[in-house]
Amino acid sequence: ARPPLSIIGGKRWAKAKADAEKAVSDVAADLLKLQASREAQPGHEFGDDTPWQREFEGSFPFEETPDQWSAIEAAKRDMQQSKPMDRLVCGDVGFGKTEVAIRAAFKAVMGGKQVAVLVPTTVLAQQHYNTFLERMAEFPISVELLSRFRSKKQADAVIAALAAGSVDVVIGTHKLIQHNIRFKDLGLVIIDEEQRFGVLHKEKLKRLRQTVDVLTLTATPIPRTLHMALTGARDMSTIETPPQDRLPIETTVIE
């Protein structure tokens, strides 16, 4: 349906302008409140890389690009600070954002914390689950999946294990931010393509940001997210160099 048109200077136009101004003011107030809360509330200060961290990173079968290496080091450096991390990693598809997240997750687990990887779709959740599972297979790290691909019995077991602390890394869709999910000691939240989540989900994500480290991955940041990074409200790393021998991404539109 086409949006209704208003006469400039009319009552409906004035109301639309007032509503828009109020919405902008509300968003600004929320951002200020969130940033003030994060600055005032100290986060967990992770230690230096462990021998297992160095061994894990050395097992990466590819050569890191300069931008990828810079993003990895920036994320780990943030995690070693006393204030909660809120870093945005921007990069095209296939540029290595997932490996940045995996190394941050490994560092969090080595520091005794749990990790939640939040993704917008079930297919992407399964893809990340397979990748994390494969990368961490040689280490005593428990990785679980929480999505509609799991039966109720399996999901209930994962939820109970999260509360007990026997799951180190959980990957899932919006199910991860439902009211019945309890973590024993959550330390890092990784969000993939935040702009694809709904308004209610984003409100829950705001509350998470007050207490834990947050690493956001995106290929297409929405203007507000990008503006926050550019103005310093959020830290940002950009991965502009593709991996060696990477094939170009082809997008086709079929009518």
Backbone torsions as a table, in degrees:
resi	resn	phi	psi	omega
1	ALA	NA	144.0	179.3
2	ARG	-77.1	142.6	178.5
3	PRO	-68.0	146.1	179.9
4	PRO	-68.1	143.2	178.0
5	LEU	-94.1	145.7	179.7
6	SER	-120.6	149.2	175.4
7	ILE	-80.5	126.4	179.0
8	ILE	-60.6	126.3	-177.6
9	GLY	96.3	-9.8	179.2
10	GLY	-80.3	172.7	-177.9
11	LYS	-66.4	-40.8	-178.6
12	ARG	-65.9	-38.8	178.0
13	TRP	-63.9	-43.3	179.3
14	ALA	-63.2	-39.9	179.0
15	LYS	-66.8	-41.0	179.2
16	ALA	-62.4	-41.7	178.2
17	LYS	-64.1	-42.8	-179.7
18	ALA	-64.4	-40.4	178.7
19	ASP	-63.8	-41.8	-179.8
20	ALA	-65.3	-42.5	178.9
21	GLU	-63.1	-39.8	178.9
22	LYS	-65.9	-40.5	179.8
23	ALA	-62.9	-42.8	178.4
24	VAL	-63.4	-42.9	179.1
25	SER	-62.8	-40.0	179.5
26	ASP	-64.8	-42.7	179.3
27	VAL	-62.8	-44.7	179.8
28	ALA	-61.5	-41.8	179.4
29	ALA	-64.4	-40.8	178.6
30	ASP	-62.4	-43.5	-179.0
31	LEU	-64.4	-43.1	179.0
32	LEU	-63.7	-42.3	179.8
33	LYS	-64.3	-41.9	-179.9
34	LEU	-64.4	-47.9	-178.5
35	GLN	-64.5	-38.9	178.2
36	ALA	-63.8	-39.9	179.4
37	SER	-65.3	-41.0	-179.4
38	ARG	-67.9	-37.3	-180.0
39	GLU	-70.0	-34.5	-176.1
40	ALA	-82.5	-25.5	-174.7
41	GLN	-104.5	112.6	-178.1
42	PRO	-67.2	144.2	177.3
43	GLY	-99.1	-173.1	179.2
44	HIS	-80.9	131.9	-179.6
45	GLU	-98.5	104.6	-179.2
46	PHE	-74.2	153.6	-179.1
47	GLY	-84.2	-175.6	177.5
48	ASP	-66.0	165.1	178.8
49	ASP	-58.3	136.9	177.2
50	THR	-86.0	165.2	174.6
51	PRO	-56.4	-38.1	177.2
52	TRP	-63.8	-35.9	178.0
53	GLN	-61.5	-45.7	-179.6
54	ARG	-66.3	-38.0	177.5
55	GLU	-66.2	-41.3	179.6
56	PHE	-62.9	-46.1	-179.6
57	GLU	-67.2	-32.4	177.8
58	GLY	-70.0	-18.0	180.0
59	SER	-83.3	-3.4	178.7
60	PHE	-62.8	122.3	-171.8
61	PRO	-77.0	1.1	-178.8
62	PHE	-124.2	166.0	176.9
63	GLU	-90.0	128.0	-179.9
64	GLU	-67.5	142.3	173.5
65	THR	-78.2	159.5	179.6
66	PRO	-55.8	-43.8	-179.8
67	ASP	-66.7	-38.9	179.6
68	GLN	-64.1	-44.6	178.9
69	TRP	-62.4	-40.4	178.6
70	SER	-62.9	-41.2	179.3
71	ALA	-66.3	-39.9	178.8
72	ILE	-62.1	-48.2	-178.8
73	GLU	-65.1	-37.3	179.7
74	ALA	-65.5	-42.8	-179.9
75	ALA	-64.1	-44.9	-179.6
76	LYS	-67.3	-34.8	177.7
77	ARG	-65.7	-41.4	176.1
78	ASP	-59.1	-41.6	-176.8
79	MET	-66.2	-23.4	-179.5
80	GLN	-88.3	2.1	177.1
81	GLN	-93.3	163.8	-175.7
82	SER	-80.0	-19.5	178.7
83	LYS	-95.0	150.4	-177.6
84	PRO	-60.9	137.8	177.2
85	MET	-73.6	142.1	170.5
86	ASP	-142.9	80.8	-173.5
87	ARG	-112.0	136.5	176.7
88	LEU	-104.9	126.2	177.3
89	VAL	-110.7	113.7	-179.2
90	CYS	-105.0	133.9	177.7
91	GLY	-172.8	151.3	-178.9
92	ASP	-67.4	166.4	177.5
93	VAL	-59.7	130.9	177.8
94	GLY	83.6	10.3	-178.5
95	PHE	-92.6	-1.5	173.6
96	GLY	101.6	23.1	178.8
97	LYS	-66.5	-36.4	-177.0
98	THR	-62.4	-37.9	179.5
99	GLU	-65.7	-33.9	174.8
100	VAL	-59.9	-46.1	-179.7
101	ALA	-65.0	-41.1	-178.2
102	ILE	-62.6	-42.1	-179.2
103	ARG	-69.8	-35.8	175.5
104	ALA	-65.6	-40.8	178.7
105	ALA	-63.2	-43.0	179.5
106	PHE	-61.3	-42.9	179.4
107	LYS	-62.6	-40.2	179.4
108	ALA	-63.5	-42.9	180.0
109	VAL	-66.1	-40.0	177.2
110	MET	-62.4	-25.0	177.7
111	GLY	-88.9	7.8	176.3
112	GLY	85.3	14.4	-178.0
113	LYS	-108.4	161.2	174.9
114	GLN	-94.3	157.3	-177.4
115	VAL	-127.9	134.8	174.6
116	ALA	-116.2	126.5	177.9
117	VAL	-109.9	111.9	-173.4
118	LEU	-104.1	123.5	-178.2
119	VAL	-128.2	156.7	-173.6
120	PRO	-81.6	-19.2	-176.3
121	THR	-131.3	155.9	179.3
122	THR	-65.5	-39.5	-179.8
123	VAL	-62.7	-43.9	179.2
124	LEU	-66.8	-34.8	176.9
125	ALA	-61.1	-44.9	179.1
126	GLN	-64.0	-40.4	179.7
127	GLN	-62.6	-47.3	178.9
128	HIS	-65.5	-38.7	178.9
129	TYR	-58.6	-46.7	179.6
130	ASN	-62.5	-41.0	-178.6
131	THR	-66.9	-48.2	179.0
132	PHE	-61.7	-42.4	-178.4
133	LEU	-62.0	-43.5	-179.5
134	GLU	-67.0	-43.9	-177.7
135	ARG	-67.6	-33.4	-174.2
136	MET	-101.5	10.7	-173.7
137	ALA	-60.9	-30.5	-176.1
138	GLU	-86.6	4.1	-176.8
139	PHE	-126.0	151.8	-176.9
140	PRO	-76.9	67.0	-179.3
141	ILE	-122.7	128.5	-179.7
142	SER	-89.7	119.1	179.3
143	VAL	-115.7	128.5	-179.2
144	GLU	-130.1	162.5	-179.3
145	LEU	-119.5	137.9	176.9
146	LEU	-131.0	100.5	-179.5
147	SER	-158.5	-177.9	-179.4
148	ARG	-70.8	-7.4	173.6
149	PHE	-73.1	-11.6	179.0
150	ARG	-100.2	140.4	176.4
151	SER	-70.6	167.5	179.7
152	LYS	-61.0	-39.1	179.4
153	LYS	-63.5	-44.1	179.1
154	GLN	-65.5	-42.7	-179.9
155	ALA	-63.3	-42.6	179.0
156	ASP	-62.1	-37.3	179.1
157	ALA	-66.3	-40.7	178.7
158	VAL	-65.4	-43.2	-179.9
159	ILE	-61.3	-42.6	178.4
160	ALA	-65.4	-39.2	-179.8
161	ALA	-67.7	-34.4	176.5
162	LEU	-62.9	-44.9	-179.9
163	ALA	-65.7	-33.2	-179.6
164	ALA	-81.0	-17.6	179.9
165	GLY	89.2	9.8	-179.0
166	SER	-87.2	-4.7	173.1
167	VAL	-106.9	126.1	-179.1
168	ASP	-87.4	-44.9	-177.8
169	VAL	-128.7	126.2	175.8
170	VAL	-121.4	135.3	-179.1
171	ILE	-118.3	131.0	-178.0
172	GLY	-168.2	177.7	178.3
173	THR	-89.1	-154.9	-179.1
174	HIS	-59.5	-12.8	176.6
175	LYS	-57.2	-26.6	-178.0
176	LEU	-68.3	-19.9	-178.4
177	ILE	-111.1	21.1	174.8
178	GLN	-78.1	161.0	-171.5
179	HIS	-64.7	-22.4	-176.1
180	ASN	-88.0	1.5	-178.9
181	ILE	-90.4	124.4	178.4
182	ARG	-129.1	130.3	176.3
183	PHE	-102.7	145.3	176.4
184	LYS	-72.7	-41.1	-178.3
185	ASP	-157.5	74.0	-178.8
186	LEU	-73.5	130.8	-178.9
187	GLY	-123.4	-20.9	-176.6
188	LEU	-145.8	131.9	173.2
189	VAL	-116.4	125.6	176.7
190	ILE	-109.2	123.5	-177.5
191	ILE	-115.4	122.4	179.0
192	ASP	-102.0	123.9	178.9
193	GLU	54.5	63.3	-177.5
194	GLU	-57.4	-31.6	-175.4
195	GLN	-66.1	-12.7	-178.7
196	ARG	-92.1	1.9	176.4
197	PHE	-90.8	153.9	-179.6
198	GLY	-76.7	173.1	-176.8
199	VAL	-61.0	-45.5	-178.3
200	LEU	-63.7	-39.0	178.6
201	HIS	-64.9	-39.4	-179.7
202	LYS	-66.5	-32.9	177.1
203	GLU	-63.2	-39.7	177.6
204	LYS	-68.7	-35.4	178.4
205	LEU	-64.9	-35.2	177.9
206	LYS	-58.6	-41.8	-178.7
207	ARG	-66.8	-36.2	177.9
208	LEU	-62.8	-37.3	-174.0
209	ARG	-64.8	-17.7	-175.7
210	GLN	-72.2	-23.6	-169.7
211	THR	-124.4	-19.5	-174.3
212	VAL	-123.3	164.3	173.6
213	ASP	-69.6	139.2	-179.4
214	VAL	-128.4	129.1	176.5
215	LEU	-122.7	118.7	-177.1
216	THR	-109.6	131.2	178.9
217	LEU	-110.4	136.7	177.3
218	THR	-157.8	147.1	171.4
219	ALA	-100.0	-21.6	-176.2
220	THR	-137.5	77.7	-179.1
221	PRO	-66.9	141.1	175.9
222	ILE	-73.1	157.2	-175.6
223	PRO	-52.9	-40.8	-177.5
224	ARG	-64.9	-44.0	179.7
225	THR	-62.3	-44.2	-179.9
226	LEU	-65.2	-40.5	179.7
227	HIS	-63.7	-39.7	178.5
228	MET	-61.6	-39.1	179.5
229	ALA	-69.5	-42.8	-176.9
230	LEU	-69.0	-28.8	179.9
231	THR	-90.5	-0.9	176.8
232	GLY	92.0	0.1	177.7
233	ALA	-68.3	-27.8	173.8
234	ARG	-134.1	145.6	175.9
235	ASP	-78.4	149.4	-176.7
236	MET	-137.1	138.7	170.7
237	SER	-120.0	137.4	177.7
238	THR	-116.1	135.1	176.7
239	ILE	-110.0	102.7	-175.0
240	GLU	-106.3	-13.0	-178.2
241	THR	-98.7	121.4	179.7
242	PRO	-74.3	153.9	175.1
243	PRO	-61.8	155.9	179.2
244	GLN	-62.8	138.8	177.9
245	ASP	65.9	18.9	177.1
246	ARG	-71.0	131.7	177.4
247	LEU	-79.0	145.2	180.0
248	PRO	-67.2	146.8	176.9
249	ILE	-82.1	128.2	177.7
250	GLU	-110.9	126.7	178.3
251	THR	-111.7	126.4	-177.1
252	THR	-120.9	133.8	176.5
253	VAL	-105.3	123.1	-178.4
254	ILE	-115.5	125.8	178.7
255	GLU	-89.1	NA	NA
